[in-house]
C-alpha cells in the first residue's frame, strides 16, 4: 500500500487539505471562494471540477453554466439549488443536475455551504433528455449497480460494493453523470477503466482507499481522484471489525460510460 499521490498529470489524488482556493469576484460575492483541482488546465480533457465554499447568504454560478452541463453535490452546510427556473432546498448529500440551457445557481443559507461542482461542455450530437431529473440525493437507490467485477485484475473475489446511479441517461442526463459508491466495511468497487472518459470522483464520507493506476492510496473525506481515459481506478473500504464505518464516494466518468449501465442491466439511452 502506498500513501503518496501518483505523479503523472493524467492520474492523481488531490488532497482536500492541499486545495488552493481563490475568491469569486463579483458584486454578489464578498467571501465565497473556489478551488479547481480538475480542469483542462490541469490535464483533463472532458471535465472541470470545482470545490466551492459559498459564504452565508451568497450564491455561486459556474462560468458559462447555461452553455454547459453541471452537476453539484452539497458536501457541508445547506441552502438552495436552482437549475434554471426550478429550485429546491438542499443539504449535505443532496445533488442537482443542470442541463444545457438551465444555469446552475447554489445559494447558501446562514451557515454557508461547501459544494463539489462538475462541469462539461456538451459534445456534438448530445441533447438533454425530454424531462431530465434535476434534483436527487446520493442515497437514491432507485437504480443500482451491484456485484461489479471490474477488470478482474485486482481483488476479484472481494465483497463487492453497491453503486447508486443518481444522475445518468435513465434520468435524462445527456453527458454528465453522478454515481454514489457505498463501500461497506470490507467491500470494494472493483478496479476498472473508461476508454473514452475522464473520471473525477471524491471521497464523500469516511476513510478508505482509492486505486489509481497500479496501487491503493489511503484517502479521507474531501479527497479527489482524477483518472484520464484508460487509467485504472477503483475504491475500497479496507476497514473491518466493530468500529468500522462505511466509505462513500461520488462522481463519475465524463462523458458517461455506457459499459457501467450494461453491467447493471439497464439501458444507456438518454431518457
N, C-alpha and C positions, 0 to 999 in steps of 0.2 A: 504494500500500500504506500502511495506517495501523498504528501500533503502540499507539495508545491504545484503551481499552475504550469500548464503546458505553454512553452514559449511561442509556437507559431501563431501568426495572426489569424489563421483560419480555424483555430481550436484553442479556446482559453476559458478559464474560470475567472470571473471578475468578483472580487470580494466586496460585500456591502460596505465594509469599513474603509475601503480604498477608493470609493466613488468620489469624483471631483464634481461638485455642483457649481452652477453659475446662476446668477439672478435672472429671472424672467423679466424683461423690460417691457414697459408699457404703463399707461395710466391706471390700469386696474390691478397692477402688481407692485407691491412695495417690499414684500418679504418672501414671495414664492421663489423656489429655486428648482433647477432641473439638472440632472446628470444624464449623459448619453453614452452609455458603455458599449452599445452596439449600433453601428451605422455604416453606410458606405465609406465614411471617412476612416473607420477602423477596420475595414476589410470585408464587411458584409455586402452581399450582392442584392438581397431582396428585402431586407427588413431593417428598421430602426427601432431601438428600444430605449425609452426614456424612464428614468426614475424621478418622479415629480413630488416635491414636498410643497403642498399648497397651504399657504398660511390661512389662518382663520378668516372666513368671510371673503376670501379671494377666489378667483377662478383661473382655470388653465385650459387653453385650446391649442393643440399641436399646430405648428405652422403648416399651411396648405391642407388642413384637415378635410375640407369639403372635396378636395380632389383625390383623396386617398381613402383607403380603408383603415380604420383604427379599432383596436380592442384595448380595454383597460380593466385592471383588477385593483380593487382597493386593498392595500396592504395594512394600513393602520388608519384609525380615525373614521370620519364619515362626512356626509353632506348630500349632495345631489349629483346625478349624472344625467346628461342630456345627449341624445343622438338626433340632431335636427330639432323638430318641434316636440319630440317625445322626451319626457324626463321622469326620473324616479329617485326616491331617497335611497341611498346606498351606505353600506358599512363594510367592515372587514370581510373579505371573501366574495363580495358582490362584484359582478362583471357587467360590462356594457360593450356592445358592438355597434360601431358607427359606419355603415356602408358609404360608398362614394355618393356624394351629394348631401350627406347629413353630417355636418360638423360635430365633433365631439367637444363637449364642454363639461368639465369637472369643477364643482364649486364646493369648497369646504365649509363645514359648519364652524361653530365657535371653538372646536377642539382641533381644527386643522385636519389635513388628510395627506397620506402618502399613497401614491398610486404608481403602478407599473403600466406603461402605455406602449403598445406595439403599433407600428405604422408601416404601411407599404403602399406604393402607387399601384393601381390596377394594371395588370398585363393586358395587352391587346386581346380582345375577344372574351374577356371575363366580364360578366354583368351580374349584378346582385340578384338574389332571389326575389320572387314576386312579393313575398311578405316576410322578410327576414325577422328572426327573433332578435330583439335589441337589448334585452336585459335578462340576466340569468345569475347563477351563483356557481362557484366551484363545486358545490356539494350537490348539484343537479345530476342525479344518477339515471335520468331517463334513458340515455343511450350510453353503453359502456363497452370497453374492450377488456376482456378477461383472458387469462391464460396465454398471453402474448409470448411467442417463442423467440422473437428477435432473430439474430443471425445464427444462433445456436453455438456461437464460438465461446461464449462466456456464461458460466453458471446455468447450463441448460436444464439442470434438474432442480433449480431453486424454486421455492414457493413464489408464485407469480402475482405481481401487484395488479390492481384494478385501475383503469383509466376512465374518467368521465369525459365524454365529448360535450363540451359546454357550448361552443360556437363551432360549427362545421357545416359542410354542404347541406346536411339534412335540416339545419336551421336557417338556411338561406345565405350562408356566408360564401362569397364568390372566390376569395383568395386567402384571406387570413383565417386562422382557426385559433381556438383556445381549448386546450385539454388540461385536465387535472389528474395527475398521477397520485394515487393514495397507496403508499408503501407501508403496510402494517409491519410490526416487528418481524424481522427475518425475511421480508418479501423483497423481490427485485422486479423492476420493469426492465426487461432484458435488453442487452446491448443490440443496437441496430443502427442503420444509417438511412439517409434520404438522398437519392441520387441527384435530385434537381432542386432541393430546398435547403435554405438556411434554417437552422434550429436555434431558437433563443428561448430558454426557459429558466425559471427561478426556483429556488428553494423557498417555499411559502411558509412552511410550518415545520418545526422540529429540526433535528440534526440527522444527517445521513451521509451518503456518498453519491457522487456523480461520476460516471465513467466517461472518459474523454480520450479518444484515440487508442490508448493502449494501457490505461491504468485507472484505478479507482482513487478518487480525491475526496477528502473529507470536506463537507460544506455545512453551513448553518443557514438559518432563515435570512433571506435577503440576498444571498449569493446568487450569481447568474452564470449559466453556461451558454457559450456560443459555439456552434459547430457549423462549418461550411458544408456545402453539399459533398457527400461521400465520406464524411468524418464519422467514425463510430462514436456512439454516446449511449448513455442509459442512466438509470437511477436505482439505488437500493437502500434498504434500511438494515444495516448490519446488527442493530441492537436487538437483544432478546432478553427475556427474564422479566421479573415482576415490575421493574421500574421502566421498562421500555415503552416508548410512545410512538405514534405514527409519524411518518415523514412524508410531507406533502409537497409536490412540485406542481408548477403550472406554466403554460406557454404552449409552444407548438411550432411545427415546421411552416415556413412561408416560402412559396405558396404551399397550401395543404398537400399532403402526400396521400393519394388515393389508396396506397397499399395498406395504410392503417385501417381504413374503413372496410377494405376487403377482408382483413384479418378478423374484424368484428362481425362480418356477415351482413353489412349494411351498404347501401348504395352511395357511391361518391358523387352522384349527380346533384347539382345545386337545386334545392327545392324552390 
